[in-house]
Amino acid sequence: MSCPATEGEPDRVVVIVGTGTEVGKTWATCVMAAEARSRGRRVAARKPAQSYKSGPTDADLLAAATSEQAHEVCPAHRWYRTPMAPPMAAAVLGRPPFTLDQLVKELRWPAATELGFVETAGGVRSPLAEDGDSVDFAHRLQPTLTVLVADAALGTINATRLAMNVLASLDVVVLLNRYDASDRLHRLNRQWLEDRDGLPVVVDPLAINL
């Protein structure tokens, strides 16, 4: 079951996307949500669709961070127990196909939510529905802020640039996850993205102005 429809939208919506799978989107979202809650803000998190191999799922972790139920974070009919892009998982499992419009319409927020986090699946161009990917979904939502989570290690400049090419019309901050200040490559990657590409880069999700 999903949570009941509510009036209005969050005051601020933050969409979390990634340069790829397993870059730390859920971890970063949980950190930001938990910190915002600790400061007294009314917070909720949503995962429009999720595929997984075993638990705890992303929805479980996000629910724990926001003090919600997992099926409020991600509707039960959008849980796909096979680790591949959600529309592909749905097809493999013999479940009905779904569209971006359906995912957008299924977003339900508790009343008076101040800060709503929406975590996508996979990388920015990973299919999220039959007719679009995470970037398409982000553009449908027109969020207050988009957080692009990238790994700090080798390959991140290329991955971040490719992602930014399709996110350019949104207000984006890059989070270099697993950043180690003692690692020369990590430092140089950050410097290149900031100085050469002029991107806003942070290495701690708590440094993001929400």
N, C-alpha and C positions, 0 to 999 in steps of 0.2 A: 504494500500500500504506500501511497505518497502522502505527504502532509496536505492538509486542506488548503484550498485557495485563500489568499489573504489580500487585503487591500494595499495597493501601492507597491513600490519597489524600494530597495534599500537606498539610503541617502547617497551612498557611494558603492560602486560595484568594481571589484578588482578581479580581472581575469588572469589566471596563471597558465602560461603555455611553456613549452620546453623545446630545446633544440633537438631533442630525441627522447627515447625511452630511458627510464632509470637515471635521470639527471637530478632528481630530488624535488620534483614539483610538490608532491604530497608533504614531504618533510617541511619545505619552506612555507607552504600554506598553513600547516599546523602551527608552526612557530609564530607566524604573523597573527593568526586567529587567536591563539592562546594569550599572546601578549596584549592584543587589543581588548580581550575580555578582562584581563587582569587590571586594565585601566578603566574599567567600568563601561566600555562601549557594548552596545547590543550587536552581536556578531552572529552570522550564519554562514555556512559553507554548502556549496552544491557541486555535485559531480554528475553531469547530465547523463552519462552512460559509463559503465565500467566493465572491463573484462579482466579476468583474473584466473590464477591457477589454484590458489588456496588462500585462506585467511591468515591474519586479518586483512581485509580489503582496504582500498583507499577510503571508501565511504566509512568504514569502521573507524579508521584513524582520524578522519576529519570530524566525525561525530563526537569522538572523545575530546577533541580540541575545542569544540564549540558547545558542548553539553547538549547535543541533539541526539536523535535516533538515526541509525544508519540509513533507514528507509526514508527518512526525511531528506537526508543528504543526497541520496540517489534512489529514485523510485525502484521498487522491487522488480518491476518488469524490465528495468534497464540494467540488471545484473546478468552478465554473461560469463559463465564459468568455462572459459577457454582463453588462453593468453594470446590474443591477436586483436587487431583493431576492432572496435565494437560492431560495426556493420558486417565485417567479415565473420566475427564470432557468431552473430545472430544467424547468418546464413548457414554456417557449419552446424549450428544447434537446431536448425529447422524452425527458427523463430521468425516472426514477421519482420520485414524491412521497415526502416523508419527514416524520417527526414529531419533536417535541421529545424524546420518550422515546428515539428512535433517536440523536439528537445527544448526549444525556446518556450513554447506554450506550457510545457510541463514544469518549468521553473516556478516554484512556490516559495514564498518567503514569509517568515513569521512577522506579525504586525510590528511596526516601529523598528524594523531592522536598520541600524545605522551603517553597518559595513557588511557587504555581502561578497564572499569569495566564491569564484567559479573556477574549478580546476578542470582543464581539458584532459584528453588522453593522448599519450605518445608525444610525437614531435609536432611542430606547427603544421606540417602538411600530411600528418597521419589522418586517414579517414575517420571521421567522427559519426557520420551518417551516410546514407546512400548517396546524398547529393552534395556533400561538402566535407571539409576538414576543419581542424581546430581554428585555423585562421578565418575561414568563412564564418564560423560560429562566433568568434570574437567580434568580427565586423557587424554581425547581426545585433549583438548586445550593445555595441558602442560604450564600452566601460569607461569609468572614470580614469582607470589606470590599468595597463597591461604589464605584468611581470614576466619577463623572458628568463627562464632558468637555464643556465648553461654550465657544463662542467668546466673547471678552471684549467684543465690539463691540455695536452697536445690535441690539436684539431679544433679547438674552440673558436678561433678567429674565423675560420671558414664556416663553421656551423652557425655562429652568431650572425655573420654577415648575410648568409643565405636566409636565415630567419627574418632578419630586419628588412630584407628586400620586400617581404610580403606583409610586414607589420608597419610599414613606414607611415601610414595614415593614422595610426593610433599613438597615444601617449604611452611610451614604453620605457621601462627601466630594466637594465640587464643585471641579473643576479648571478655572479660567478660562484657556483656552489663548490664546496670542498676546497676552498681556497686556502693555501698554505703560504703565508708571507715569507717563510724561509726557502720556498721553492723558487728558484730564479725564473723558470719558465712561467709559473703562475704570475709572477710580478710583471714580466715582460708582456704576457698576454693581456693583462689588465691595462698596462700602459699603452699598448698598441690600440686597443679598442677605444680608450678614452682620448688619446692624443691624435691618432691618425684618422679614426672614424668619428670622433666627436660624440661618442655614446655615453649616456649616463650609466655608470657601472658601480655596483655595490658588491660587497663580498659577505655581507651579513643581512639576512632578511629584516632584522630589526632596524636597519639603517634606512629602510624604505619609508618615505613619508606617506602615510595612509590617511 
